[in-house]
Amino acid sequence: MTTAREIMTQNAECVNSGQTIAETAEKMRSLDVGSLPICGEDNRLKGMLTDRDIVVKVIAQGKDPKSCLAGELGGTEVVTIGADDDAREILRTMGSHKVRRLPVIDGHTLVGMVALADVARALPDTSVGDLMGALTTD
């Protein structure tokens, strides 16, 4: 069975929890991504930040993106997948947590990101269809 390590995007970049939302948005733009993992000073994963978080939790609330910090938006639970977990576990985790991107960790080290599109390319259509159903139902 295909593992996360085999289908992930390697060398995922983090945003530091002390960086501003403005800096984070610029990094997202330059990398052409819609989310970034948040890492603390210890380089451990602290959360995930999405472009939607920026719009809903910063812009729509009238906060200043140049003074609001990424670490303030990280959330409490970080859903991850192990680098050697198989595709079934990726599907289960994405479906049960209703997420489309997962940081891939090896021990406590971020080694990549796996997205729904990565899974779709690696698995049979029926598995992907089941995942899409789980992500889109409430």
C-alpha positions in Angstrom: 0.0 0.0 0.0 1.2 3.5 -0.8 2.5 5.5 2.2 2.3 9.2 3.0 6.1 9.5 2.4 5.6 8.3 -1.2 2.9 10.7 -2.2 3.6 13.8 0.0 5.1 17.1 -1.2 8.5 17.1 0.4 10.3 20.0 2.1 7.1 21.6 3.3 7.8 25.1 4.6 6.5 26.4 7.9 5.5 29.8 9.1 7.0 30.7 12.5 4.4 31.3 15.2 5.9 34.8 15.7 5.5 35.9 12.1 2.7 38.3 11.3 -0.3 37.4 9.2 0.9 39.8 6.5 4.2 37.9 6.3 2.3 34.6 6.3 0.0 35.7 3.5 3.0 36.9 1.4 4.6 33.5 2.0 1.5 31.7 0.9 1.3 33.9 -2.2 5.0 33.3 -3.1 4.7 29.5 -2.6 1.2 29.4 -4.3 -0.3 27.5 -1.4 -3.5 27.9 0.6 -2.2 26.7 3.9 1.0 26.5 5.9 2.0 24.6 9.0 2.8 26.8 12.0 6.1 25.9 13.8 7.3 27.3 17.1 10.8 28.3 18.1 11.5 24.6 18.8 10.6 23.7 15.2 7.7 21.6 16.4 4.4 21.8 14.7 2.0 24.1 16.5 -0.9 24.3 14.1 -2.1 25.0 10.6 -3.0 28.3 9.1 -5.2 28.6 6.0 -6.0 31.4 3.7 -9.6 31.1 5.0 -8.4 31.6 8.5 -6.7 34.8 7.4 -9.9 36.1 5.8 -12.4 35.0 8.5 -10.3 35.5 11.7 -8.3 38.5 10.7 -9.6 40.6 7.8 -13.4 40.1 8.5 -12.9 40.9 12.2 -11.0 44.1 11.4 -7.7 43.0 12.8 -4.4 44.4 11.5 -2.6 41.7 9.5 0.7 43.5 10.2 0.4 43.1 14.0 -1.6 39.8 14.4 0.7 36.8 14.7 0.3 33.4 13.0 0.6 31.7 16.4 -2.6 33.4 17.5 -4.6 31.5 14.9 -3.1 28.1 15.1 -5.9 26.3 16.9 -5.5 23.7 19.6 -5.4 20.4 17.8 -3.0 19.7 15.0 -4.1 16.7 12.8 -1.1 15.0 11.3 -0.2 11.8 9.5 2.9 9.7 10.1 5.3 9.4 7.1 5.0 5.7 7.0 1.2 5.5 7.5 -0.5 4.0 4.5 -3.1 5.6 2.2 -6.0 4.0 4.0 -4.9 5.8 7.2 -4.6 9.1 5.2 -8.1 8.6 4.0 -9.4 7.7 7.4 -7.7 10.7 9.0 -8.8 13.2 6.4 -12.4 11.9 6.5 -12.8 11.8 10.2 -11.3 15.3 10.8 -12.8 16.8 7.6 -9.5 18.1 6.3 -8.0 18.3 2.9 -4.3 18.7 3.8 -2.2 16.9 6.4 1.2 17.7 7.7 3.4 14.6 7.4 5.6 14.0 10.4 8.5 11.6 11.1 8.8 11.4 14.8 8.2 15.1 15.7 9.8 16.5 12.5 7.7 17.9 9.7 8.8 16.2 6.5 6.1 17.1 4.1 2.4 17.8 3.3 -0.1 15.4 1.8 -3.1 17.0 0.1 -6.4 15.5 -1.2 -5.0 15.8 -4.7 -2.0 13.7 -3.8 -4.3 11.0 -2.5 -6.6 11.2 -5.5 -3.6 10.6 -7.9 -2.4 7.6 -5.8 -5.6 5.7 -5.1 -8.5 4.0 -7.0 -11.5 6.2 -7.8 -13.8 4.5 -5.3 -11.6 5.3 -2.3 -11.3 9.0 -3.4 -15.0 9.1 -3.9 -15.6 7.8 -0.3 -13.2 10.5 1.0 -14.9 13.3 -0.9 -18.3 12.2 0.5 -16.9 12.2 4.0 -15.4 15.7 3.5 -18.5 17.3 2.1 -21.2 15.9 4.4 -22.0 17.3 7.8 
